[in-house]
Amino acid sequence: MFKHQHPYKPFIPEYATKLIVGTLPPPRFTIGDLKPADVDFCYGSSDGQLWKILDALFQLNLKYETTKSAIQQRKQFLIDRGIGVCDIVESAERVKMDASDLGMQNIKLRDLISYLKQYPKVDTLLFTGGNSKNGPEYFFRKHLKEYNLKLELVSNEVPRIHQFVIPSEAWESVSKKRIIKTVSLTAPSGAANRAVGSMPLYKQLKQKKPEFNTLDFRIMQYREFF
């Protein structure tokens, strides 16, 4: 049994207003056996698409290599844009050394609510996946139950949007409530391409423009929320 420990602490700029919330990077990041095009930072897998999406949206000219400068590029972007990364899984155990969310067992979650209290300007959580089993929204729903909180549906269109309220002992009046929005983005992974391909909107856009692909679809979707 392999203990899959998250290799990175949450990266949250002081004035962050958004948090990207996923699960775990591939096991090779835990053991430090990186590929040449991996970046030793959150979402740095060369197989993933998050930084490719953000690179396209903001013309960042990112490096895709295992260097300190590639890490610093990503950190500076997050600081400049007020975006943090706080994956919800601290550790898990696996029988197979793969990145499948379904393969996680004996899962230990991070206390995201405590982070939200530490960073009071955060008003949006961007889940890199939906409510399927062992996805970030799935785990976050479980985590909210520990605080007797729950998500309320705002929009059922993909990407689905919810909200919840955090009460705070620091506020003088209980009438003042902090509302946090959550957005369940289409996962920026190759494993989600089949799901993207089955979406009616993707099929419609693909029919109009044959060169349109699953990465283009994600770029279009993510633009509104980043």
C-alpha positions, 0 to 999 in steps of 0.5 A: 500500500502506497501512502500518497501524501500531498507534496505541497502546502496550500499556496494562498496569497495574503489578499487572495479572493479565489482558491483552486481546490483539487485532490492530489497530484500524481504519485510521482510528485510525492516521491520526487520522480518527475518527468522533464516537462513537470513543474515541481509545484501545484498542478505542475504535471505535464499530463495536466491542463490547468496551467496550459489553460491559464497560459492561454487565457493570460498569455503567460508564456510559461515554462514547462520544465523542472526549474525554479524559474518555472515555479516562480512564474506560476507563483507570481501569477497567483500572487498578481491575480489574488488566486490561491491553491488549496487542495482538499486532500492531505493524504490517501493510500493507494494499491496502484501507483496512479492518479485516479481519484477513485483509487484513493483509500483511507483519505485524510482531508484538509480543513478548508474552512479553517483556511477560509477563516484565515483568509477573509477576502476569499469569496470563491472556490474553484473546484477542478472537478465535480461531485463524482465520487472522490472528486473535490466537490464530493469531498468538500460536501463531506467536509462541510458536514463537519461544520453543519454547513451545506451547499445551496444550488445557484446554477445547475448549468455546467459548470455547476455553481453553489454557495454556502455561508460561513458564520464568524464569531468575529462579526458583531452582528449575526446578520452579517454573513460571509457567502462563499461561491463554489464553481465545479469546473470541468476537470483539467485532465485527460481522463475527463475528455470523454465527459467533455466529448459527450456534452451537448454544448461541446458537440454543437461547437465542434460541429460548427468548428471541426478544429475545436477541441476539449482544451478549447472547451475548457479555456472557454469555460474557465475564462469566466471564472478566472 
